[in-house]
């Protein structure tokens, strides 16, 4: 019996307030990847929408609840874009705090979508601190990715679609950062399709949540070193870890080199632009082909927001 | 009153036999393209499916009608993949004739999907001749792209979705080759949303159908010179031209340089891999920004099947 903070009925309910442009994203087999990866591979494509990532599902829920007013969040770049998009349609005043080192393409899009952007030195954890300060000082709503249920429930709607679209899936590979997507999708899968293996994937260079899952207690790290900016955090949230312990069957760590190879394979064999975080699933298969041999794996392509120059470098041969 | 060979009721009917993996493709605004192109741009994304192009919509209709048996088609590469995919699920024996010069990635996929591939010297027109010979000799069904109504009706289902998903569109830009997509989508738009401008786009290097449309009679060309292999033909089909004359508001020709710039813009600003034919719409906007200024244009991203090396070259800066 699952006792996470999530509820499948409520996930079905919030789905109704999400703009359809984010829903029913494509799910299809990529046969051309199969000889390379040694297993049947389907992608759940979360990049074909106005913010090129899955985060709009959650920000729609938040913006719908808040109506007008003001809101602040810390973001590696994708949540900020999505919140600016959702807030912009509802007259919600959106402030996004990000690390100065975040991809320029993501920061530019936050501004273009009308978000007020504040940059901090340091990494995502410093951005989280600053966002909390702003919320306290201005008395406005702080959106905390993965802690706030709406972010998990929004992501969880991917799970509802997965269950319908890929009944033959043996395993689902989910990028693991703060944990909203992993706990959300994982909750739905464990509720509705408990036979499907839920595998979280994180970079070796930003392993805090995976280490925490393995040790069943919060483990923090001093620093991070990964190109997968979308999943790079150092301080796992205890409530999210508790949920992850219930819904994840495994959490694996992959090398940076596998992430870039994954991005290149997705480009060359599937015609898909994946940001580093979105290539974690393919990276995990490449690092453990035996585990997946002959099985049907689904990987969520969770974002495509890349700086063009970096992307060319990562995917060059 | 439209008197094309197509019928909107029948288009709605054939939609029911098409595998859902090809239907309800994403349509969304690409804000990041707008400063560059000077107008509001939405994409209708036909690449997020197992054959990375729109042709599956038509081959599903054909394969459903035929059931088992044998079929042959000429293909620049995308129709062949789609027919092999649709035929493969129904025990239909598929032969594809293609030019030896077609992109290797397309030819490889036809083989991988179980199609019997025959290569000919010359261009698409030689492939058409050879396919007709095979059909005559073997007494099997010849699928002729754009002439066979199923190919137009399948493509036309894109139009049904466009009308629902983009009620605010001012113009729809459609890649023009043999004419199946242009006449299919054009028919639906002229029937259900007659205020929307239907603009066909063809490369200057393969202009036969556009010249025919302009002169209102079939104009053939001696040769072709374009990277947009998917739309490269020299002998327009009279019946298709007759339909196109009724549904197209304009047909424009674009330079090769604009096509590669279009592919690069779609990659850098939208995170989308487009094969050359799929970048024709963006190329058309770039070549005539004044015409589209302040309007809402929809462009159909009709395929993403590219040879990786050529794609890197086209999109490098």
Interface residues (C-beta under 8 A of the other chain):
Chain A: X21 X24 X25 X26 X28 X29 X30 X31 X32 X45 X47 X48 X49 X50 X52 X109 X112 X113 X267 X268 X270 X271 X272 X273 X304 X305 X306 X308 X312 X316
Chain B: X21 X24 X25 X26 X28 X29 X30 X31 X32 X45 X47 X48 X49 X50 X52 X109 X112 X113 X267 X268 X270 X271 X272 X273 X304 X305 X306 X308 X312 X316
